[in-house]
Amino acid sequence: MRHYAIGDIHGQDGLLAAAHALIAEDRARTGDAAAPVVHIGDLVDRGPTSAQVIARLIAGQAAGAPWIVLKGNHDLLFQRWLEDPFARHPMLRAEMSWTHPRVGGLTTLRSYGVMAEEDLPVAALHAEAVAAVPQAHRDWLAALPLSYAAGELFFAHAGVRPGVAFAAQVEDDLLWIRGDFLEDPREHGALVIHGHSHIDRATHYGNRLNLDSSAGYGGPVSAAVIEGRQAWLLTPEGRVLLG
């Protein structure tokens, strides 16, 4: 079965629209209008149009597009900050918070029209954000799945804990894992399609496919098509085999 996948978006709505256009072009060439499109997560932060990204994805799903959207760690941090801006996520370094410039939360709030300044008291910033972010966006973020499995493929934002059954994977690994997964060359029982760890270009490593092509740092949003365990990057010139 054919699947499409889109890597980390990081508040780049124009790049997301371009990725969707590349998928539409590939659909036209293949005649396949039904293949699912799996968005790997990290919809928000760093880029200027996070609110527009979420609105686009909600609207597409509501219109019946075969889109699956997974939760990324940045999406979780946004969701949790709106619930309690003083709570700290244990996977973040002690000196970090969602609104730290390196994480990029303030850019997400600005996309909702919040006058988000670093020196604004947290309580005041939170009150303005709660008033500005639609409840429908908050509910949608909270309900996003952590993974998606289909035959020979397993999709998760960050990856999986090697040696643990897919059904037993936990949130911290699915959304945050790096080294223990990235450095393990073993077969996982399915091709794992992920993002989270940014690289220059989407890359197929045999046991995993990393689609985070650094959109949070000025790179593109990658769209790929997967057939069996082979994958191709979608470009304006057509498919490019990923190996």
RORO-912093 format. One record per residue (C-alpha): residue number from 1; x, y, z. Coordinates in steps of 0.25 Angstrom, whole numbers. Example, Ala and Ser with C-alpha at 12.3 -4.5 7.8 and 13.67 -1.06 7.14 Angstrom:
! RORO-912093
1_49_-18_31
2_55_-4_29
END
This chain:
! RORO-912093
1_0_0_0
2_5_14_-3
3_7_24_8
4_11_39_7
5_18_45_19
6_22_60_22
7_33_63_32
8_34_73_43
9_27_86_39
10_31_96_50
11_21_107_47
12_24_108_32
13_10_108_26
14_15_112_12
15_25_100_12
16_14_91_17
17_5_96_5
18_16_93_-5
19_18_79_1
20_3_76_-1
21_4_81_-15
22_16_72_-18
23_7_60_-13
24_-5_65_-21
25_4_64_-33
26_9_50_-30
27_-5_46_-28
28_-9_51_-42
29_3_43_-48
30_-1_30_-41
31_-16_32_-41
32_-16_29_-26
33_-26_39_-18
34_-27_30_-6
35_-13_28_0
36_-12_33_14
37_-3_45_17
38_4_44_30
39_9_57_36
40_21_53_46
41_18_64_56
42_25_77_61
43_15_85_54
44_18_98_62
45_29_106_68
46_41_114_62
47_34_118_49
48_24_129_47
49_11_122_44
50_8_111_54
51_-7_116_55
52_-8_115_40
53_-2_101_40
54_-12_96_50
55_-24_103_43
56_-20_96_30
57_-19_82_36
58_-32_83_43
59_-39_89_31
60_-33_78_22
61_-37_67_31
62_-51_73_33
63_-52_73_18
64_-49_58_17
65_-35_58_13
66_-28_45_16
67_-18_52_26
68_-13_46_38
69_-6_56_48
70_3_51_59
71_7_59_71
72_22_64_72
73_29_68_85
74_27_83_81
75_12_81_79
76_12_74_93
77_19_86_99
78_10_96_93
79_-2_88_98
80_3_86_112
81_7_101_113
82_-7_105_110
83_-11_95_121
84_-1_100_132
85_10_110_128
86_18_107_141
87_19_92_139
88_32_87_134
89_33_75_125
90_44_66_130
91_50_63_116
92_54_78_115
93_67_83_120
94_65_90_134
95_69_104_128
96_58_102_116
97_44_105_115
98_34_105_104
99_35_120_102
100_51_120_102
101_56_125_89
102_63_112_85
103_50_105_87
104_41_115_79
105_28_116_86
106_27_131_86
107_27_131_71
108_15_121_72
109_8_131_81
110_11_142_71
111_4_135_60
112_-9_135_68
113_-8_150_70
114_-2_150_84
115_8_161_87
116_18_151_92
117_30_157_98
118_41_150_106
119_40_160_118
120_24_159_119
121_20_152_132
122_17_138_130
123_3_139_136
124_-1_151_127
125_5_144_115
126_-3_131_118
127_-16_139_120
128_-14_146_107
129_-11_133_100
130_-23_125_105
131_-32_136_100
132_-25_136_86
133_-24_121_83
134_-37_115_79
135_-42_104_88
136_-44_95_75
137_-29_96_73
138_-26_92_87
139_-35_80_87
140_-30_76_73
141_-15_77_79
142_-19_69_91
143_-25_58_83
144_-14_56_73
145_-9_41_73
146_6_38_76
147_8_27_65
148_2_21_53
149_5_6_48
150_2_1_35
151_7_-13_30
152_22_-11_28
153_22_3_33
154_22_10_47
155_21_25_48
156_25_33_60
157_31_47_62
158_44_43_69
159_45_28_67
160_44_16_76
161_51_9_87
162_59_-2_80
163_55_-16_85
164_41_-11_91
165_29_-16_83
166_22_-5_76
167_9_-6_84
168_18_-4_97
169_25_8_93
170_23_20_102
171_21_35_100
172_34_40_104
173_41_31_94
174_31_33_83
175_33_48_84
176_47_50_89
177_56_39_87
178_69_41_79
179_83_34_81
180_78_20_86
181_69_20_74
182_77_27_63
183_90_19_66
184_83_6_66
185_85_-1_52
186_76_-13_56
187_63_-17_49
188_51_-12_57
189_41_-21_51
190_36_-10_41
191_42_2_34
192_41_14_45
193_37_27_38
194_41_39_47
195_46_53_49
196_50_60_61
197_65_60_59
198_68_70_48
199_77_67_37
200_81_74_23
201_72_64_15
202_62_53_17
203_70_40_18
204_67_25_17
205_76_17_27
206_70_3_23
207_63_1_37
208_57_16_38
209_54_28_29
210_57_42_35
211_48_53_29
212_53_65_38
213_60_73_27
214_62_85_37
215_49_93_34
216_51_99_48
217_65_104_44
218_62_110_30
219_61_96_22
220_50_90_14
221_38_82_19
222_40_69_12
223_29_61_6
224_32_46_2
225_24_34_-4
226_26_21_2
227_23_8_-5
228_26_-5_2
229_39_-1_9
230_45_8_-2
231_43_23_-1
232_45_34_-11
233_46_49_-8
234_36_57_-16
235_42_69_-23
236_36_79_-34
237_44_70_-44
238_37_57_-39
239_42_46_-30
240_56_44_-25
241_59_30_-19
242_64_31_-4
243_74_21_-1
END
